[in-house]
Amino acid sequence: GFTPLHIAVVYGHWEIVKLLLDEGADVEAQTKNGYQPLHLAAQYGHKIIIEILLQRGAPPDALTSVSKLR
């Protein structure tokens, strides 16, 4: 399922994203399909959140369980 961090990312609430990360939210938390917050930020085009997540250590090369290697 989605964590509060995933939900804040989807809705573009960068202030909440920062607060959750400050309070210990896992920047690499995964949904059941393996989506991390960074995947969702990219999918929804939230550039500020992408920057925040990368600054906080989100792996830019993380794969999802639905990713296909070519």
Z-matrix of the N, CA and C atoms (Angstrom, degrees):
N
C 1 1.437
C 2 1.528 1 111.09
N 3 1.279 2 113.27 1 176.75
C 4 1.459 3 120.77 2 179.83
C 5 1.522 4 110.24 3 -86.62
N 6 1.314 5 115.69 4 138.91
C 7 1.462 6 121.35 5 173.74
C 8 1.529 7 108.06 6 -89.23
N 9 1.324 8 117.94 7 168.33
C 10 1.466 9 119.31 8 173.80
C 11 1.532 10 112.11 9 -55.32
N 12 1.335 11 117.15 10 -34.29
C 13 1.463 12 120.07 11 178.08
C 14 1.524 13 110.85 12 -63.94
N 15 1.320 14 117.50 13 -45.59
C 16 1.467 15 120.35 14 177.93
C 17 1.531 16 110.42 15 -57.51
N 18 1.307 17 116.89 16 -43.98
C 19 1.467 18 121.04 17 -177.50
C 20 1.523 19 110.71 18 -65.03
N 21 1.323 20 117.15 19 -44.50
C 22 1.469 21 120.39 20 178.24
C 23 1.523 22 110.61 21 -61.19
N 24 1.319 23 116.92 22 -38.50
C 25 1.467 24 121.23 23 178.69
C 26 1.527 25 110.31 24 -64.39
N 27 1.323 26 117.25 25 -49.47
C 28 1.466 27 121.11 26 -178.13
C 29 1.525 28 111.13 27 -56.13
N 30 1.328 29 116.90 28 -42.03
C 31 1.464 30 120.57 29 -177.30
C 32 1.525 31 113.32 30 -86.65
N 33 1.327 32 117.15 31 1.14
C 34 1.457 33 120.49 32 174.36
C 35 1.511 34 115.63 33 74.54
N 36 1.317 35 117.46 34 23.26
C 37 1.465 36 121.82 35 -178.91
C 38 1.529 37 109.84 36 -87.63
N 39 1.336 38 116.47 37 81.63
C 40 1.459 39 120.51 38 -174.30
C 41 1.521 40 112.79 39 -64.02
N 42 1.341 41 117.30 40 -31.74
C 43 1.464 42 119.40 41 179.13
C 44 1.528 43 110.65 42 -64.97
N 45 1.329 44 115.66 43 -40.34
C 46 1.467 45 120.78 44 178.92
C 47 1.526 46 109.80 45 -69.09
N 48 1.329 47 116.58 46 -38.68
C 49 1.469 48 120.49 47 176.55
C 50 1.527 49 109.49 48 -56.76
N 51 1.330 50 117.06 49 -48.59
C 52 1.467 51 120.51 50 179.70
C 53 1.525 52 111.16 51 -61.35
N 54 1.324 53 116.99 52 -43.93
C 55 1.463 54 121.25 53 179.66
C 56 1.527 55 110.96 54 -60.60
N 57 1.321 56 116.53 55 -47.40
C 58 1.465 57 120.13 56 -179.58
C 59 1.527 58 111.42 57 -61.99
N 60 1.315 59 116.53 58 -41.43
C 61 1.467 60 119.74 59 178.02
C 62 1.524 61 111.06 60 -66.47
N 63 1.330 62 116.92 61 -39.73
C 64 1.468 63 120.61 62 176.61
C 65 1.524 64 111.65 63 -60.88
N 66 1.331 65 115.65 64 -31.19
C 67 1.467 66 120.88 65 -178.41
C 68 1.531 67 112.64 66 -90.95
N 69 1.332 68 116.70 67 6.38
C 70 1.457 69 119.39 68 172.76
C 71 1.515 70 117.02 69 104.22
N 72 1.329 71 118.46 70 9.95
C 73 1.464 72 119.71 71 177.32
C 74 1.526 73 109.37 72 -60.21
N 75 1.308 74 115.63 73 145.46
C 76 1.465 75 122.11 74 -177.71
C 77 1.526 76 109.85 75 -81.05
N 78 1.334 77 116.53 76 114.00
C 79 1.462 78 122.02 77 -178.99
C 80 1.534 79 111.31 78 -65.05
N 81 1.333 80 117.09 79 -16.94
C 82 1.464 81 121.83 80 179.85
C 83 1.529 82 112.72 81 -108.01
N 84 1.333 83 117.84 82 15.18
C 85 1.464 84 120.92 83 179.60
C 86 1.523 85 109.77 84 -57.39
N 87 1.330 86 116.02 85 140.35
C 88 1.461 87 120.37 86 -177.03
C 89 1.518 88 111.88 87 -117.21
N 90 1.338 89 115.11 88 144.63
C 91 1.456 90 120.77 89 170.22
C 92 1.526 91 107.64 90 -77.53
N 93 1.321 92 117.64 91 178.27
C 94 1.466 93 119.52 92 -179.82
C 95 1.527 94 112.29 93 -62.88
N 96 1.334 95 117.38 94 -21.47
C 97 1.467 96 121.36 95 176.78
C 98 1.518 97 112.50 96 -95.58
N 99 1.318 98 116.68 97 6.95
C 100 1.452 99 120.85 98 176.48
C 101 1.515 100 115.44 99 85.27
N 102 1.337 101 117.19 100 10.27
C 103 1.463 102 119.38 101 178.80
C 104 1.521 103 110.60 102 -75.18
N 105 1.319 104 115.29 103 127.22
C 106 1.455 105 121.51 104 174.80
C 107 1.527 106 108.36 105 -95.57
N 108 1.328 107 117.37 106 163.64
C 109 1.461 108 119.71 107 179.84
C 110 1.532 109 113.37 108 -52.25
N 111 1.325 110 117.71 109 -37.19
C 112 1.464 111 120.53 110 -179.93
C 113 1.526 112 111.62 111 -62.84
N 114 1.331 113 117.50 112 -39.11
C 115 1.466 114 120.46 113 177.43
C 116 1.525 115 109.95 114 -58.68
N 117 1.324 116 116.06 115 -45.39
C 118 1.461 117 120.27 116 -177.21
C 119 1.519 118 111.68 117 -69.08
N 120 1.329 119 116.82 118 -39.09
C 121 1.467 120 119.99 119 177.76
C 122 1.523 121 110.19 120 -60.66
N 123 1.323 122 116.57 121 -41.26
C 124 1.465 123 120.44 122 178.53
C 125 1.523 124 110.86 123 -68.04
N 126 1.322 125 116.52 124 -42.95
C 127 1.463 126 121.06 125 -179.09
C 128 1.530 127 111.38 126 -59.96
N 129 1.332 128 116.75 127 -39.05
C 130 1.459 129 120.87 128 -177.23
C 131 1.529 130 113.03 129 -94.66
N 132 1.322 131 117.03 130 1.39
C 133 1.462 132 120.83 131 174.84
C 134 1.513 133 115.64 132 71.83
N 135 1.333 134 117.33 133 30.09
C 136 1.465 135 121.53 134 -179.21
C 137 1.530 136 109.79 135 -90.73
N 138 1.334 137 115.54 136 85.57
C 139 1.469 138 121.56 137 -173.50
C 140 1.526 139 113.14 138 -61.22
N 141 1.316 140 117.61 139 -41.14
C 142 1.469 141 120.20 140 -179.80
C 143 1.531 142 110.01 141 -62.67
N 144 1.312 143 116.05 142 -41.77
C 145 1.468 144 119.88 143 -179.68
C 146 1.524 145 110.41 144 -67.99
N 147 1.317 146 117.44 145 -37.33
C 148 1.469 147 120.37 146 175.79
C 149 1.526 148 109.28 147 -57.55
N 150 1.320 149 116.63 148 -46.91
C 151 1.468 150 120.67 149 179.56
C 152 1.523 151 111.32 150 -61.00
N 153 1.325 152 116.85 151 -44.61
C 154 1.469 153 121.17 152 179.88
C 155 1.525 154 110.17 153 -60.42
N 156 1.324 155 116.60 154 -48.52
C 157 1.463 156 120.58 155 -177.43
C 158 1.525 157 111.76 156 -63.14
N 159 1.323 158 116.73 157 -41.02
C 160 1.464 159 119.37 158 178.18
C 161 1.525 160 111.20 159 -65.70
N 162 1.335 161 116.70 160 -40.05
C 163 1.470 162 120.24 161 177.61
C 164 1.521 163 111.33 162 -63.28
N 165 1.332 164 116.23 163 -29.01
C 166 1.461 165 120.74 164 -178.42
C 167 1.519 166 113.01 165 -91.84
N 168 1.328 167 117.17 166 8.05
C 169 1.454 168 120.20 167 172.81
C 170 1.512 169 117.25 168 100.68
N 171 1.319 170 118.22 169 11.08
C 172 1.467 171 119.55 170 177.29
C 173 1.525 172 109.13 171 -63.79
N 174 1.330 173 117.31 172 131.43
C 175 1.465 174 119.52 173 -179.41
C 176 1.531 175 110.96 174 -73.10
N 177 1.326 176 117.60 175 120.69
C 178 1.462 177 119.71 176 -177.24
C 179 1.528 178 114.16 177 -70.12
N 180 1.327 179 117.12 178 -13.53
C 181 1.464 180 120.36 179 -177.31
C 182 1.528 181 113.25 180 -110.30
N 183 1.324 182 117.39 181 18.35
C 184 1.465 183 120.71 182 -178.53
C 185 1.527 184 110.51 183 -66.65
N 186 1.316 185 115.42 184 139.33
C 187 1.459 186 121.48 185 177.72
C 188 1.517 187 109.85 186 -102.46
N 189 1.328 188 115.97 187 156.12
C 190 1.459 189 121.46 188 173.38
C 191 1.519 190 108.40 189 -98.49
N 192 1.317 191 116.49 190 171.94
C 193 1.463 192 119.20 191 177.44
C 194 1.523 193 111.15 192 -72.91
N 195 1.328 194 117.56 193 -11.70
C 196 1.461 195 120.65 194 177.09
C 197 1.526 196 111.82 195 -102.69
N 198 1.338 197 117.26 196 2.12
C 199 1.465 198 121.55 197 177.92
C 200 1.524 199 109.68 198 -69.03
N 201 1.312 200 114.90 199 145.24
C 202 1.462 201 119.65 200 176.77
C 203 1.516 202 108.62 201 -119.01
N 204 1.307 203 115.74 202 126.40
C 205 1.459 204 120.38 203 175.09
C 206 1.521 205 108.20 204 -84.72
N 207 1.317 206 116.05 205 139.78
C 208 1.469 207 118.88 206 -178.51
C 209 1.490 208 110.14 207 -110.56
